[in-house]
Amino acid sequence: MTLPEILSSESLRQREFPVVRDKIFLAHAGVCPLPRRVSDAIRHYAALCTQGDQETLLPAQLMGRSRELAARLLNARREEIAFVGPTSLALSFVAAGLNLRRNDNVLIYFDDYPANVYPWMALAESGVEVRRLNTRELGHIRPMDVLGQVDEQTRLVALASCHFVSGYRIDLDAIGQALRQRNILFCVDAIQTLGAFPTTVEHIDFLAADAHKWLLGPCAAGIFFVRKSLQERLHPTVFGWHNIRCPNYVAAKEFVFRADARRYEAGSQNLFGLAGLSATLELVLEIGIENIAAELLRKRALLVPALQHKGYTVLNAEAPPAQASGIVTFYRDGDDMAALYQKLEVAGIITSLRSDRAGREYVRLSPHFYNTDAELQRVLDLV
């Protein structure tokens, strides 16, 4: 199945993405609807589970296949991929597992999504300095901004690959390379780009992303990347039968962790979610991440000037392609954006209502590759 086939055949589009039958869904930066093949994969596994042991009925090769697909999407190694659930949990594993010391510092962006703020704020209780990155615009984080606010006591920088409100994509390679030269670790919340734009880990040390946004997968079926060379340094903070060796299910006298990223998977996993994750990874790789990215930028190029023509201010409107994303967030002074959000919802158009720290409200559009130009035009007509 190709992207041109999806966009040129309404019957195929409705079969593969059932949500389009009665809604225009433009909130993929929030929580996505499931494609048919993902729902089918979960349903098939659920049916198998009526026949006996849920774990042994999961196709034996599925877990390994899922790791391989995730590794391919990230340009990582299979042994660097763990499945621990939500983004928040994976980021918390990093924050708690590095054993940072008093007077060490970490640099974060306080206006990131809270999942990538709270795990680092908690480090202050143990004497770690938590620095807040300064930016001139919401989410607009440049390499120079990061490098100007680190020093020899900085141990880690934690950023999102794309800001959830402004839609600004950061330069992961430039920031990661510069931090590595300074021996500073780089942790990335990639939930707003994985499945939408190429997001690879050549210059990243830790990465977390749940599947329920642009990856078009189930909730709590996230991917956690830990660079192989750092797995001995990032200590597991949860312990169970799966990540610590226990021959014949007998507790050993000493902890011997698995030799790869499975050391962060303590116990029984979200197998229903992982069945769906495998299916959606195959879908994204089948369509092609470069094709998806190009299509999202094309849609953005349609939406942004049309909204500006109507008098709206669009966040990150002038960003070059490398810093633009599938998120188009807008407002107009004096307008009730919550009322516009409700108006769209009544019309069957699902968007997101977001706000900034100052309380300004925005409507956020986040179409995916399977949305059509006709759907976008319908939104433009109503706003």
C-alpha positions in Angstrom: 0.0 0.0 0.0 1.4 3.4 -1.0 0.6 6.9 -0.1 -0.7 7.8 -3.6 -3.0 4.8 -3.5 -4.5 5.8 -0.1 -5.1 9.4 -1.2 -6.5 8.5 -4.6 -8.9 5.7 -3.5 -11.6 6.7 -1.0 -12.7 3.1 -0.6 -9.1 2.0 0.3 -8.8 5.0 2.7 -12.0 4.2 4.4 -11.1 0.6 4.8 -7.7 1.2 6.2 -8.5 4.2 8.3 -12.1 3.7 9.5 -12.3 7.0 11.4 -12.6 8.9 8.1 -16.0 7.4 7.5 -17.7 9.8 9.8 -15.1 12.2 11.1 -12.3 14.5 9.9 -9.6 13.6 12.5 -6.9 16.2 12.8 -5.6 15.6 16.3 -2.7 13.1 15.8 -0.5 15.2 18.0 -3.0 14.2 20.8 -4.2 10.6 20.8 -4.8 8.9 17.4 -7.5 6.6 16.2 -6.2 3.1 15.2 -5.9 2.0 11.6 -7.7 -1.1 10.6 -4.6 -3.3 10.5 -3.6 -2.3 14.0 -7.0 -3.0 15.4 -7.1 -6.3 13.5 -3.7 -7.3 15.0 -5.0 -6.7 18.5 -8.3 -8.4 17.8 -6.5 -11.5 16.4 -4.2 -11.7 19.4 -7.2 -11.3 21.8 -9.0 -14.1 20.1 -5.9 -16.3 20.5 -5.9 -15.5 24.2 -9.1 -17.3 24.7 -7.3 -20.5 24.0 -4.8 -20.6 26.8 -1.7 -18.8 28.2 -1.6 -15.3 26.9 2.2 -15.1 26.8 2.8 -18.3 24.9 0.0 -17.6 22.5 1.7 -14.4 21.3 3.5 -15.4 18.1 7.0 -16.3 19.3 8.7 -14.1 16.6 6.5 -11.0 17.3 8.6 -9.5 20.1 11.8 -9.9 18.2 10.2 -8.6 15.0 8.9 -5.6 16.8 12.3 -4.7 18.2 13.8 -5.1 14.7 11.2 -2.8 13.2 11.6 -0.1 15.9 15.4 -0.3 15.5 15.0 0.1 11.8 12.8 3.2 12.2 15.4 4.7 14.6 18.5 3.5 12.9 19.4 1.7 16.1 20.3 -1.8 17.0 17.8 -4.4 18.2 19.5 -4.8 21.5 19.1 -1.1 22.2 15.2 -1.3 22.1 13.1 -1.8 25.2 9.3 -1.8 25.6 8.4 -0.2 28.9 5.1 1.5 28.1 4.4 5.2 28.3 6.9 7.9 27.4 6.7 9.3 31.0 7.9 5.9 32.4 10.8 5.6 30.1 11.9 9.2 30.8 11.6 8.6 34.5 13.8 5.5 34.1 16.5 7.8 32.7 16.1 10.5 35.3 16.3 8.0 38.2 18.8 5.5 36.7 21.8 7.7 36.1 22.5 8.3 39.8 23.3 12.0 39.3 25.0 13.6 42.2 24.6 16.8 44.2 25.8 19.8 42.2 25.4 18.0 38.9 23.0 19.8 36.6 20.5 18.9 33.9 19.1 21.3 31.3 15.4 21.0 30.4 12.8 23.1 28.7 10.1 24.0 31.3 7.5 24.6 28.6 7.8 21.1 27.1 5.0 18.6 27.7 4.9 17.8 31.4 6.0 14.2 30.7 9.4 15.6 29.8 9.5 18.1 32.7 8.4 16.3 35.9 10.9 13.4 35.9 13.8 15.9 35.8 12.2 18.3 38.3 12.1 15.4 40.8 15.9 15.3 40.7 16.1 18.5 42.7 15.1 16.5 45.8 18.5 14.8 45.6 20.5 18.0 45.1 20.7 18.0 41.4 20.4 21.5 39.8 17.6 21.6 37.3 18.2 24.3 34.8 15.4 25.8 32.7 16.3 26.6 29.1 15.5 30.2 28.0 14.1 30.7 24.5 12.8 33.7 22.6 9.7 32.0 21.2 7.6 29.1 22.4 9.4 25.8 21.7 11.9 27.5 19.4 15.1 25.8 20.6 18.3 26.4 18.6 21.6 24.6 19.2 23.1 27.9 20.3 20.4 28.3 23.0 21.3 24.9 24.4 25.1 25.3 24.2 24.9 28.7 25.8 23.3 27.3 29.0 25.5 24.2 29.7 28.8 24.0 31.6 31.2 21.5 32.9 28.7 20.4 35.6 26.0 19.6 33.1 25.4 15.9 32.9 22.4 15.7 30.6 20.1 17.7 28.4 16.5 16.6 28.0 14.4 18.0 25.2 11.5 17.1 22.9 12.1 16.5 19.3 9.2 18.8 18.4 7.2 21.2 20.6 3.7 20.0 21.2 2.1 23.4 20.8 4.3 25.4 18.5 5.3 22.5 16.3 8.9 23.6 16.1 11.3 20.6 15.4 14.7 20.9 16.9 17.9 20.0 15.2 18.6 16.7 16.9 21.9 16.1 15.0 23.5 19.5 15.6 22.5 19.5 19.3 23.4 15.9 19.9 26.8 16.2 18.2 27.7 19.3 20.2 26.7 17.7 23.5 28.7 14.6 22.8 31.8 16.7 22.2 31.2 18.1 25.6 30.5 14.6 27.2 27.0 15.6 28.0 24.2 13.0 27.6 21.2 13.8 25.4 17.7 12.4 26.2 14.9 13.0 23.7 11.1 12.8 24.0 10.4 11.9 20.4 6.6 11.3 20.6 5.8 14.3 18.4 8.0 13.1 15.5 8.3 9.3 15.6 6.1 8.1 12.8 5.9 11.6 11.2 9.5 12.6 10.4 12.8 10.9 10.3 13.9 10.5 13.9 17.2 8.6 14.2 19.5 8.1 17.2 23.0 8.6 15.8 23.6 11.5 18.1 21.1 10.6 20.9 21.8 8.6 24.0 18.2 8.0 25.3 14.9 8.3 23.4 11.3 7.6 24.5 8.1 7.7 22.5 4.7 6.1 23.1 2.8 4.9 20.0 -0.5 6.7 20.4 0.3 9.8 18.4 2.0 9.9 15.0 2.9 6.2 15.1 -0.8 5.4 14.9 -0.5 2.7 17.6 -2.1 1.8 21.0 -1.6 3.7 24.2 1.2 2.6 26.5 3.0 0.7 23.8 6.0 2.9 23.7 9.6 2.5 22.4 12.5 3.1 24.7 16.0 3.4 23.2 19.1 3.2 25.3 22.5 3.4 23.6 24.3 0.1 24.1 27.4 1.7 25.5 25.3 3.3 28.3 23.3 0.3 29.4 25.7 -0.5 32.2 25.6 3.1 33.3 21.8 3.5 33.3 20.8 1.4 36.2 17.4 -0.3 36.1 15.1 1.2 38.8 12.4 -1.5 38.6 13.1 -5.2 39.3 11.3 -8.4 38.3 11.4 -11.8 36.9 11.9 -10.6 33.3 14.9 -8.2 33.6 16.8 -10.2 36.2 17.8 -13.7 35.5 15.9 -16.3 37.5 16.5 -19.8 36.1 13.4 -22.0 36.4 11.6 -19.0 38.1 13.7 -19.4 41.2 15.1 -16.2 42.7 18.8 -15.9 42.4 21.1 -14.8 45.3 22.5 -11.9 43.1 21.1 -9.6 40.5 22.2 -10.5 37.0 20.5 -8.2 34.5 19.8 -9.1 30.9 22.7 -8.0 28.7 20.6 -5.7 26.5 17.8 -3.2 26.7 15.5 -5.8 28.1 17.1 -5.0 31.5 14.5 -2.2 31.7 11.6 -4.6 31.2 10.9 -5.8 34.7 7.8 -8.0 34.3 4.9 -9.1 32.1 4.4 -6.7 29.3 1.5 -4.9 27.5 1.2 -7.7 25.0 -2.1 -6.4 23.4 -0.4 -3.0 22.9 2.8 -4.7 21.5 0.7 -6.7 19.0 -0.7 -3.4 17.8 2.7 -1.7 17.8 4.2 -4.3 15.6 1.4 -3.8 13.1 1.7 0.0 13.0 5.5 -0.1 12.7 5.0 -2.2 9.6 2.5 0.3 8.3 4.8 3.3 8.8 7.8 1.6 7.2 5.6 0.4 4.3 4.4 3.9 3.5 7.9 5.2 4.1 8.9 7.8 6.7 10.4 10.2 4.1 7.1 10.0 2.1 5.1 10.7 5.3 7.3 13.7 6.2 7.0 15.2 2.7 3.2 14.8 2.8 2.9 16.4 6.2 4.9 19.4 5.0 2.8 19.7 1.9 -0.3 19.8 4.0 1.3 22.4 6.2 2.1 24.5 3.2 -1.6 24.4 2.3 -2.9 25.3 5.8 -0.6 28.0 7.0 -1.1 30.7 4.3 -4.8 30.0 4.2 -5.1 30.5 7.9 -3.0 33.7 7.7 -5.2 35.0 4.9 -8.1 34.7 7.3 -6.3 36.8 9.9 -5.0 34.1 12.2 -1.6 34.0 13.7 0.1 30.7 13.1 2.9 29.6 15.5 6.2 28.7 13.8 4.7 29.9 10.5 8.0 31.0 9.0 10.1 27.9 10.0 12.2 26.3 7.3 11.2 22.7 6.4 13.8 21.3 8.8 12.1 23.0 11.7 8.5 22.7 10.5 6.2 19.8 11.5 2.7 18.4 11.0 1.5 20.6 13.8 -0.3 23.8 12.8 -1.4 25.9 15.8 -3.2 29.2 15.4 -5.1 31.9 17.2 -6.6 35.3 16.5 -6.7 38.1 19.0 -10.1 38.7 20.4 -11.5 35.3 19.2 -12.9 32.7 21.5 -10.7 29.7 20.4 -12.5 27.3 22.7 -15.7 28.2 20.9 -14.1 27.6 17.6 -12.8 24.2 18.8 -16.3 23.3 19.9 -17.8 24.5 16.6 -15.4 22.2 14.7 -16.1 19.3 16.9 -19.9 19.7 16.4 -19.1 19.6 12.7 -17.3 16.2 13.1 -13.8 17.8 12.9 -11.6 16.6 15.7 -8.8 19.1 16.6 -7.0 20.0 19.8 -7.4 23.0 22.2 -4.2 23.9 23.8 -2.9 26.9 25.8 0.5 28.4 26.8 1.8 29.4 30.2 0.3 32.9 29.9 -3.2 31.4 29.3 -3.6 32.2 25.6 -5.7 29.5 23.9 -4.9 27.9 20.5 -6.6 25.5 18.1 -4.1 22.9 17.0 -4.4 21.0 13.8 -2.3 17.8 13.3 -3.4 16.0 10.2 -1.7 12.8 9.2 -0.7 11.4 5.8 -4.1 9.8 5.2 -6.1 13.1 5.5 -7.2 14.5 2.2 -7.0 18.1 0.9 -10.8 18.1 0.7 -10.9 17.5 4.5 -8.4 20.3 5.1 -10.5 22.6 2.9 -13.6 21.8 4.9 -11.8 23.0 8.1 -10.6 26.2 6.4 -14.2 26.9 5.2 -15.5 26.6 8.8 -12.8 28.8 10.4 
